[in-house]
Amino acid sequence: EIDYGVFEGCDSLKRINISDWEKWYNIEFGGQTKLHGDLYVNGKKLTEVVIQDGETEISSGPLSGITSIKKVTIPDSVIYIWDYAFEECSGLETVDMPDSLSLIGEYAFSGCGSLTDITIPAGVKTIREGAFSECGSLTDITVPDSVTSLEGGVFPGSYEDSADFIVFTHNPYVKKICRLSKVAYFDKTAPSIAKITSHNGSDIRVHFD
């Protein structure tokens, strides 16, 4: 077990060395504890993570803040990606998520600045607050009709009072959220697209399939 805040203030930390990946992954991390650096397993930099088949959730801690990770593959057994699971994995470029996934937690991918596109799997029902916030390179997100709970600040540059958040959708739930958030929406029969202006001024397209 690694308690909350153990690495707090270690701003110069660049490299973490471990000898057993499986043991590291199964450590219980307290609270939002995360590292900020590259992870080396027996001297080799970890750039790709394949979550073991049979796992049902990805928790906060073992992967948060690991800057060397470029690709994550998640098996069909995973149902939940919990809060902060991949927060500030700044080198992460590709995430393969299964249709078994039901929930993406708060700030799960926040600060993943190398992500350029995301396809939310067809089984996801809930995307919690800030899930993809601060993803400055993200330009394309696909959201399925299965989503019935979409919390505030999910996408980069999207805020409840943002006039730049324009959604094209015929999903009744999404339209309700738009009305509550004072966001414009339009019905379309073609694939639905939302356009958001992010913090860095780039356009983000959000497709509601």
C-alpha positions as CSV (number, residue, x, y, z in Angstrom):
1,E,0.0,0.0,0.0
2,I,1.2,3.5,-0.8
3,D,-0.6,6.2,1.2
4,Y,-2.1,9.5,-0.1
5,G,0.5,12.2,-0.8
6,V,3.6,10.1,-0.5
7,F,5.2,11.7,-3.6
8,E,3.7,15.1,-3.1
9,G,6.1,17.9,-3.9
10,C,8.6,15.6,-5.7
11,D,8.7,18.0,-8.7
12,S,12.1,16.9,-9.9
13,L,11.2,13.2,-10.1
14,K,11.8,12.0,-13.6
15,R,12.2,8.2,-13.4
16,I,10.7,5.4,-11.3
17,N,12.4,2.0,-11.2
18,I,10.6,-1.2,-10.3
19,S,11.4,-4.9,-10.7
20,D,8.0,-6.5,-10.8
21,W,5.2,-4.9,-12.9
22,E,2.4,-7.2,-11.6
23,K,3.2,-6.3,-8.0
24,W,3.4,-2.6,-8.8
25,Y,0.0,-2.7,-10.6
26,N,-1.6,-4.4,-7.7
27,I,-0.4,-1.9,-5.1
28,E,-3.3,0.0,-3.4
29,F,-2.6,3.7,-3.8
30,G,-4.3,6.1,-1.4
31,G,-6.5,8.9,-2.7
32,Q,-5.2,10.8,-5.7
33,T,-1.6,9.7,-5.2
34,K,0.3,9.8,-8.5
35,L,3.8,10.0,-9.8
36,H,5.2,12.3,-12.5
37,G,7.9,10.5,-14.5
38,D,8.9,7.6,-16.7
39,L,8.5,4.1,-15.4
40,Y,11.2,1.5,-15.9
41,V,10.7,-2.2,-15.3
42,N,14.0,-4.0,-14.8
43,G,15.8,-1.2,-16.6
44,K,13.4,-1.1,-19.6
45,K,11.2,2.0,-20.1
46,L,7.5,1.1,-20.0
47,T,5.8,2.5,-23.2
48,E,2.9,0.0,-23.7
49,V,0.5,-1.4,-21.1
50,V,-1.8,-4.4,-21.7
51,I,-4.2,-4.8,-18.8
52,Q,-4.5,-8.4,-17.9
53,D,-7.6,-10.2,-19.1
54,G,-9.9,-10.9,-16.1
55,E,-9.5,-7.5,-14.5
56,T,-12.8,-5.8,-14.1
57,E,-11.6,-2.3,-13.1
58,I,-8.7,0.1,-13.5
59,S,-8.1,2.0,-10.3
60,S,-6.3,5.3,-9.5
61,G,-2.6,5.1,-8.7
62,P,-0.4,2.6,-10.6
63,L,-0.7,4.3,-14.0
64,S,-1.5,7.9,-13.0
65,G,1.2,10.3,-14.0
66,I,3.4,7.8,-15.8
67,T,4.7,9.9,-18.7
68,S,6.5,7.1,-20.6
69,I,3.2,5.2,-21.5
70,K,2.2,5.7,-25.1
71,K,-0.4,2.9,-25.6
72,V,-2.9,1.2,-23.3
73,T,-4.9,-1.9,-24.3
74,I,-7.9,-2.7,-22.1
75,P,-9.5,-6.2,-22.2
76,D,-13.2,-7.1,-22.6
77,S,-13.4,-7.9,-18.9
78,V,-13.0,-4.3,-17.7
79,I,-16.2,-2.5,-16.7
80,Y,-14.9,0.5,-14.8
81,I,-12.1,3.0,-15.4
82,W,-12.1,4.8,-12.0
83,D,-11.3,8.4,-11.1
84,Y,-7.8,9.7,-12.1
85,A,-6.7,6.3,-13.5
86,F,-4.6,7.8,-16.3
87,E,-4.5,11.4,-15.2
88,E,-1.4,13.3,-16.5
89,C,-0.1,10.4,-18.5
90,S,1.2,13.1,-20.9
91,G,2.8,10.7,-23.4
92,L,-0.3,8.6,-23.9
93,E,-1.3,8.5,-27.6
94,T,-3.6,5.5,-28.0
95,V,-6.2,3.9,-25.8
96,D,-8.0,0.7,-26.9
97,M,-11.2,0.5,-24.8
98,P,-13.6,-2.5,-24.9
99,D,-17.4,-2.5,-25.4
100,S,-17.7,-4.0,-21.9
101,L,-16.8,-0.7,-20.4
102,S,-19.6,1.0,-18.5
103,L,-18.1,4.0,-16.7
104,I,-15.2,6.4,-17.2
105,G,-14.4,8.1,-13.9
106,E,-13.7,11.7,-12.9
107,Y,-10.5,13.1,-14.5
108,A,-9.6,9.6,-15.7
109,F,-7.7,10.9,-18.8
110,S,-7.3,14.5,-17.7
111,G,-3.9,16.0,-18.7
112,C,-3.2,13.3,-21.4
113,G,-1.8,16.0,-23.7
114,S,-0.7,13.6,-26.5
115,L,-4.2,12.1,-27.1
116,T,-5.5,13.3,-30.5
117,D,-8.7,11.2,-30.8
118,I,-10.9,9.0,-28.6
119,T,-13.7,6.6,-29.4
120,I,-15.9,5.9,-26.5
121,P,-17.1,2.2,-26.6
122,A,-20.7,1.4,-27.3
123,G,-21.4,0.1,-23.8
124,V,-20.4,3.2,-21.8
125,K,-23.3,4.7,-19.9
126,T,-21.5,7.3,-17.7
127,I,-18.7,9.7,-18.4
128,R,-17.9,11.6,-15.2
129,E,-16.6,15.2,-14.6
130,G,-13.4,16.3,-16.3
131,A,-12.8,12.8,-17.8
132,F,-10.9,14.3,-20.9
133,S,-10.2,17.8,-19.5
134,E,-6.8,19.4,-20.2
135,C,-6.2,17.1,-23.2
136,G,-4.8,19.9,-25.3
137,S,-4.1,17.8,-28.5
138,L,-7.6,16.2,-28.6
139,T,-9.4,17.0,-31.8
140,D,-11.9,14.2,-32.3
141,I,-14.1,12.3,-29.8
142,T,-16.8,9.8,-30.7
143,V,-19.6,9.3,-28.1
144,P,-22.2,6.4,-28.5
145,D,-25.9,6.6,-27.9
146,S,-25.5,4.4,-24.9
147,V,-24.2,7.3,-22.8
148,T,-26.9,8.5,-20.4
149,S,-24.8,10.5,-17.9
150,L,-22.4,13.1,-19.2
151,E,-21.1,15.3,-16.4
152,G,-19.6,18.8,-16.5
153,G,-16.3,19.7,-18.1
154,V,-15.9,16.3,-19.7
155,F,-14.3,17.6,-22.8
156,P,-11.4,20.1,-23.2
157,G,-12.7,23.6,-23.2
158,S,-16.3,22.6,-22.5
159,Y,-17.9,24.4,-19.6
160,E,-21.5,24.8,-18.5
161,D,-21.7,28.5,-19.8
162,S,-19.6,27.9,-22.9
163,A,-21.2,29.4,-26.1
164,D,-18.6,27.5,-28.2
165,F,-20.1,24.1,-27.3
166,I,-22.5,23.3,-30.2
167,V,-23.9,19.8,-30.3
168,F,-25.7,18.2,-33.3
169,T,-27.6,15.3,-31.9
170,H,-31.0,13.5,-31.7
171,N,-30.1,11.7,-28.4
172,P,-32.8,12.9,-26.0
173,Y,-30.5,12.7,-23.0
174,V,-27.8,14.8,-24.7
175,K,-30.4,17.4,-25.7
176,K,-31.5,17.6,-22.1
177,I,-28.0,18.2,-20.9
178,C,-27.5,20.9,-23.5
179,R,-30.6,22.8,-22.4
180,L,-29.6,22.6,-18.7
181,S,-26.1,23.9,-19.6
182,K,-27.3,26.7,-21.9
183,V,-25.6,25.0,-24.8
184,A,-26.9,25.1,-28.3
185,Y,-28.0,21.9,-30.1
186,F,-29.6,20.9,-33.4
187,D,-31.3,17.8,-34.6
188,K,-29.6,16.0,-37.5
189,T,-30.2,12.7,-39.2
190,A,-26.5,12.5,-40.3
191,P,-23.8,11.4,-37.8
192,S,-23.9,14.0,-35.0
193,I,-21.1,16.4,-34.4
194,A,-20.3,18.8,-31.6
195,K,-17.7,21.6,-32.1
196,I,-15.9,22.9,-29.1
197,T,-13.2,25.6,-28.9
198,S,-10.5,24.4,-26.5
199,H,-8.2,26.4,-24.3
200,N,-5.5,26.5,-26.9
201,G,-7.9,27.8,-29.6
202,S,-8.1,24.5,-31.6
203,D,-11.4,23.0,-32.7
204,I,-12.6,19.8,-31.1
205,R,-15.2,17.6,-32.9
206,V,-17.4,15.4,-30.8
207,H,-19.4,12.8,-32.7
208,F,-22.6,11.4,-31.1
209,D,-23.2,8.1,-32.9
